[in-house]
Amino acid sequence: MSATVPSTATRTICIGSRKSQLALVQTYWVQEQLQHQFPHLTFEVRTMETQGDKVLDVSLSKIGDKGLFTQELENSMLQGQIDFAVHSLKDLPTRLPDGLMLGCVTERENPADALVVHERHLDKQLETLPAGSIIGTSSLRRLAQLRHHYPHFTFKDIRGNLNTRLRKLDDGQYDAIILAVAGLQRLDMAARIHQVLPSDVSLHAVGQGALGIECRQGDGEILDLLQALEHPPTKSRCLAERAFLRELEGGCQVPIGVNTVIEGEQLTLTGVVASLDGQTLVKDKVSGPTAEAEAMGTRLAKALRSQGAQAILDEITWAHR
């Protein structure tokens, strides 16, 4: 059954997206879902390149925060050129520009990290790869946690879209690379997943696996439309994670990982803050009702600060000055 059609049923709704293959797959999925729900509306996708798409020869930690993947889309929303933007929620900063809000969180794909190996290592798992193996990742979060557990590996930065990274792996530049399970699944590349990393090895990124739809504050028409895609359990989990990250004021340059589980009305949030060299890792968890998701995220962040995370954050901040 189709959802109720808003009164302004004749106008075109403009959806903003990055131009990357994964971004477009995600955005066209949103467009298809909404077109099905609201058949008397027209949904149009408009694409643009963000700064993060243009700068591919420098690691993310050295070129700025996550706004690199969202700023152009946000400006277009504020100028009325698009009505909302579809993001991988992990790319959306926890503090949004004035006038914009997180309007919807979709049902989450598996948020875990995946090991993808060169064909010469198809008989191995992460823990059995030989010492000195070159592991590619562009994420300091993954890097710090893997350095902690596997200091005998050699880690090398890797940038580019998913196909570019896989080609570099297959060309033999790396023994293995770490990617998001969700991205591989959405691009029909799940067959490349060699091993799903357990959370005790690599806690995932805040919001990983979910889509976040950003829109203008107070735009009742758009907010009503987006409710058709809202997934409350995922939203509770991601609100807890984003509050945790916001309280720690971490971006791409801070190794922060999370894991959330909901059982009934009870949410458990696990968080970690790690030093860049992987030597120090502070980890804890909290549980409580899903209705208090954001408060739990803030509480866990404060607990980790008192357990040593503040010293790690201060050291990273000093290193980036």
C-alpha positions as CSV (number, residue, x, y, z in Angstrom):
1,M,0.0,0.0,0.0
2,S,1.3,3.4,-0.9
3,A,1.8,6.0,1.8
4,T,-0.3,9.1,2.0
5,V,0.5,11.6,-0.7
6,P,1.3,15.2,0.5
7,S,-0.9,18.0,-0.8
8,T,1.9,19.4,-3.0
9,A,1.8,16.3,-5.1
10,T,2.7,18.0,-8.4
11,R,6.1,19.3,-7.7
12,T,9.4,17.6,-8.3
13,I,11.5,16.5,-5.3
14,C,15.2,16.9,-5.9
15,I,17.6,14.4,-4.2
16,G,21.3,15.3,-3.9
17,S,24.0,12.7,-4.2
18,R,27.8,12.4,-4.7
19,K,28.8,10.9,-8.0
20,S,30.6,7.8,-6.7
21,Q,29.3,4.4,-7.7
22,L,28.3,3.5,-4.2
23,A,26.7,6.9,-3.5
24,L,24.6,6.5,-6.6
25,V,23.5,3.0,-5.8
26,Q,22.4,4.2,-2.4
27,T,20.6,7.3,-3.7
28,Y,18.8,5.4,-6.5
29,W,17.6,2.9,-3.9
30,V,16.1,5.8,-1.9
31,Q,14.6,7.3,-5.1
32,E,13.0,3.9,-6.0
33,Q,11.6,3.4,-2.5
34,L,10.1,6.9,-2.3
35,Q,8.7,6.7,-5.9
36,H,6.9,3.5,-5.0
37,Q,5.5,5.0,-1.8
38,F,4.5,8.3,-3.4
39,P,3.7,7.5,-7.1
40,H,2.1,10.9,-7.8
41,L,5.3,12.7,-7.0
42,T,8.4,13.0,-9.2
43,F,11.8,12.3,-7.6
44,E,14.9,13.6,-9.5
45,V,18.5,12.8,-8.6
46,R,21.1,15.6,-8.9
47,T,24.8,14.7,-8.5
48,M,27.8,16.7,-7.6
49,E,31.5,16.1,-6.7
50,T,32.6,16.9,-3.2
51,Q,36.1,17.9,-2.1
52,G,36.7,14.4,-0.7
53,D,35.9,12.9,-4.2
54,K,38.5,15.2,-5.8
55,V,41.5,14.8,-3.5
56,L,42.5,11.1,-3.8
57,D,46.2,11.2,-3.4
58,V,46.3,12.3,0.3
59,S,45.0,10.4,3.3
60,L,41.7,11.6,4.7
61,S,43.3,12.2,8.1
62,K,45.6,14.9,6.5
63,I,43.0,16.8,4.4
64,G,40.3,17.6,6.9
65,D,37.1,16.3,8.6
66,K,34.1,14.4,7.3
67,G,32.5,17.6,5.9
68,L,34.8,16.9,2.8
69,F,32.0,14.5,1.6
70,T,29.0,16.6,2.5
71,Q,29.7,20.4,2.2
72,E,28.7,20.8,-1.4
73,L,25.5,18.9,-0.9
74,E,24.7,20.9,2.2
75,N,25.2,24.2,0.4
76,S,22.9,23.1,-2.3
77,M,20.2,22.3,0.3
78,L,20.6,25.6,2.0
79,Q,20.3,27.4,-1.4
80,G,17.1,25.4,-2.2
81,Q,18.7,23.6,-5.2
82,I,18.0,20.2,-3.7
83,D,15.4,19.1,-1.1
84,F,17.5,16.5,0.7
85,A,20.8,14.5,0.4
86,V,21.6,10.8,0.8
87,H,24.8,10.0,2.6
88,S,26.5,7.0,4.0
89,L,25.8,7.9,7.6
90,K,29.4,7.3,8.6
91,D,30.4,10.3,6.3
92,L,27.9,12.7,7.9
93,P,29.5,14.9,10.6
94,T,27.8,14.7,14.0
95,R,27.4,18.5,14.1
96,L,25.4,19.7,11.1
97,P,25.3,23.3,9.7
98,D,22.6,25.6,11.0
99,G,19.3,25.0,9.1
100,L,20.0,21.4,8.4
101,M,19.1,18.2,10.3
102,L,19.3,14.4,10.1
103,G,15.8,13.7,8.7
104,C,15.9,9.9,8.4
105,V,18.1,6.8,9.1
106,T,17.4,3.8,7.0
107,E,17.7,0.1,8.0
108,R,21.3,-0.8,8.5
109,E,23.2,-3.3,6.5
110,N,25.9,-5.4,8.3
111,P,28.1,-2.6,9.8
112,A,31.2,-4.8,10.2
113,D,34.6,-4.5,8.5
114,A,35.6,-7.1,5.9
115,L,38.9,-8.6,5.0
116,V,39.5,-8.9,1.2
117,V,42.6,-10.8,0.2
118,H,44.9,-11.2,-2.8
119,E,44.3,-14.5,-4.5
120,R,47.6,-15.8,-3.1
121,H,46.1,-15.7,0.4
122,L,42.8,-17.4,-0.2
123,D,43.7,-20.2,2.1
124,K,44.4,-17.8,5.0
125,Q,42.4,-15.7,7.5
126,L,43.6,-12.4,9.0
127,E,45.2,-14.1,12.0
128,T,47.1,-16.5,9.7
129,L,48.5,-14.0,7.2
130,P,52.3,-14.1,7.3
131,A,54.3,-11.5,9.2
132,G,55.1,-8.4,7.1
133,S,51.9,-8.8,5.0
134,I,50.9,-5.4,3.5
135,I,47.4,-4.5,4.7
136,G,45.6,-1.5,3.0
137,T,43.2,0.8,4.7
138,S,42.4,4.5,4.6
139,S,40.8,4.5,8.1
140,L,42.8,5.4,11.2
141,R,40.1,3.6,13.2
142,R,40.8,0.3,11.4
143,L,44.6,1.0,11.4
144,A,44.9,1.6,15.1
145,Q,42.8,-1.4,16.1
146,L,44.6,-3.8,13.7
147,R,48.0,-2.5,14.8
148,H,46.9,-3.3,18.4
149,H,46.0,-6.9,17.6
150,Y,48.5,-7.6,14.7
151,P,51.6,-5.4,15.2
152,H,53.6,-7.8,12.9
153,F,51.7,-6.5,9.7
154,T,52.8,-3.6,7.5
155,F,50.0,-1.1,7.0
156,K,49.7,1.1,3.9
157,D,47.2,3.8,3.1
158,I,44.8,3.2,0.2
159,R,42.4,5.7,-1.4
160,G,40.0,5.7,-4.3
161,N,36.6,4.2,-4.9
162,L,35.9,0.5,-4.3
163,N,36.8,-0.7,-7.8
164,T,40.1,1.3,-7.6
165,R,41.0,-0.3,-4.3
166,L,40.2,-3.8,-5.4
167,R,42.3,-3.3,-8.6
168,K,45.3,-2.2,-6.5
169,L,44.8,-5.3,-4.4
170,D,44.5,-7.6,-7.4
171,D,47.5,-6.0,-9.0
172,G,49.6,-7.2,-6.0
173,Q,50.2,-3.9,-4.3
174,Y,48.7,-5.2,-1.1
175,D,48.3,-8.7,0.5
176,A,44.9,-7.7,1.8
177,I,42.7,-4.6,2.3
178,I,40.0,-3.8,4.8
179,L,36.6,-2.5,3.5
180,A,33.1,-2.2,4.8
181,V,30.9,-5.2,4.5
182,A,27.9,-3.0,3.7
183,G,29.6,-1.2,0.7
184,L,30.6,-4.5,-0.9
185,Q,27.1,-5.9,-0.4
186,R,25.4,-2.8,-1.9
187,L,27.6,-3.0,-5.0
188,D,26.9,-6.8,-5.4
189,M,30.5,-7.6,-4.5
190,A,29.8,-9.7,-1.5
191,A,31.7,-12.6,-3.1
192,R,34.9,-10.6,-2.4
193,I,34.3,-10.7,1.3
194,H,36.9,-13.2,2.5
195,Q,36.4,-12.7,6.3
196,V,34.0,-10.6,8.4
197,L,36.1,-9.1,11.2
198,P,34.7,-9.8,14.6
199,S,34.0,-6.8,16.9
200,D,36.6,-7.9,19.4
201,V,39.2,-7.2,16.6
202,S,37.7,-4.2,14.9
203,L,34.8,-2.1,16.2
204,H,33.1,-0.4,13.2
205,A,32.7,3.3,12.4
206,V,29.9,5.4,13.8
207,G,26.9,5.0,11.5
208,Q,28.6,2.4,9.3
209,G,26.1,0.4,7.2
210,A,23.2,2.9,7.5
211,L,22.1,5.7,5.2
212,G,21.6,9.1,6.7
213,I,19.2,11.5,4.8
214,E,19.9,15.1,5.6
215,C,17.3,17.8,4.9
216,R,16.4,21.4,5.9
217,Q,15.1,21.9,9.4
218,G,11.4,22.6,9.6
219,D,10.7,21.2,6.1
220,G,7.5,19.3,7.1
221,E,6.7,18.0,3.6
222,I,10.1,16.4,3.2
223,L,10.2,15.1,6.7
224,D,6.8,13.4,6.2
225,L,8.1,11.7,3.0
226,L,11.3,10.5,4.7
227,Q,9.3,8.8,7.5
228,A,8.5,6.1,4.9
229,L,12.1,5.0,5.1
230,E,12.8,5.5,8.8
231,H,14.0,2.4,10.7
232,P,13.6,3.1,14.4
233,P,16.0,0.4,15.8
234,T,18.8,1.5,13.4
235,K,18.1,5.1,14.3
236,S,18.4,4.4,18.0
237,R,21.7,2.6,17.5
238,C,23.1,5.3,15.3
239,L,21.9,8.2,17.6
240,A,23.8,6.5,20.5
241,E,26.9,6.1,18.3
242,R,26.8,9.7,17.0
243,A,26.3,11.1,20.5
244,F,29.4,9.1,21.6
245,L,31.4,10.5,18.7
246,R,30.1,14.0,19.2
247,E,31.0,14.1,22.9
248,L,34.6,12.9,22.0
249,E,34.7,15.5,19.1
250,G,36.3,12.9,16.9
251,G,36.4,13.0,13.1
252,C,38.4,11.1,10.4
253,Q,41.6,11.8,12.3
254,V,40.7,10.1,15.5
255,P,40.6,6.3,15.9
256,I,37.1,5.8,17.4
257,G,35.1,2.6,17.0
258,V,31.7,1.4,18.2
259,N,29.3,-1.5,18.2
260,T,25.6,-1.4,19.2
261,V,23.1,-4.2,19.9
262,I,19.4,-4.0,20.6
263,E,17.6,-6.8,22.5
264,G,14.0,-5.9,23.1
265,E,14.0,-2.3,24.4
266,Q,17.5,-2.6,25.7
267,L,20.4,-1.1,23.8
268,T,24.1,-1.9,24.5
269,L,26.8,0.4,23.2
270,T,30.4,-0.5,23.1
271,G,33.0,2.1,22.3
272,V,36.8,2.3,21.8
273,V,39.4,5.0,21.5
274,A,42.8,3.9,20.3
275,S,46.2,5.6,19.9
276,L,47.5,5.9,16.4
277,D,50.2,3.4,17.0
278,G,47.8,0.9,18.4
279,Q,49.7,0.6,21.7
280,T,46.9,2.1,23.9
281,L,43.3,1.1,23.6
282,V,40.5,2.2,25.9
283,K,37.3,0.3,25.7
284,D,34.1,0.0,27.6
285,K,30.3,-0.4,27.2
286,V,27.0,0.8,28.6
287,S,23.4,-0.5,28.5
288,G,20.0,1.1,28.9
289,P,16.6,1.7,27.3
290,T,16.6,2.6,23.6
291,A,14.7,5.8,24.5
292,E,17.9,7.0,26.2
293,A,20.2,6.2,23.3
294,E,21.8,9.7,23.0
295,A,22.3,10.0,26.7
296,M,24.0,6.6,26.8
297,G,26.4,7.7,24.0
298,T,27.4,10.8,26.0
299,R,27.8,8.8,29.2
300,L,30.0,6.2,27.6
301,A,32.2,8.9,26.0
302,K,32.7,10.6,29.4
303,A,33.5,7.2,31.0
304,L,36.2,6.5,28.4
305,R,37.7,10.0,28.9
306,S,38.1,9.3,32.6
307,Q,39.7,5.9,31.8
308,G,42.5,7.4,29.6
309,A,40.8,8.3,26.3
310,Q,41.4,12.0,27.0
311,A,45.2,11.6,27.0
312,I,44.9,9.8,23.6
313,L,42.7,12.5,22.2
314,D,45.1,15.2,23.5
315,E,48.1,13.5,21.9
316,I,46.3,13.2,18.5
317,T,45.2,16.8,18.6
318,W,48.7,18.0,19.4
319,A,50.1,15.9,16.6
320,H,47.8,17.6,14.1
321,R,48.8,21.1,15.1
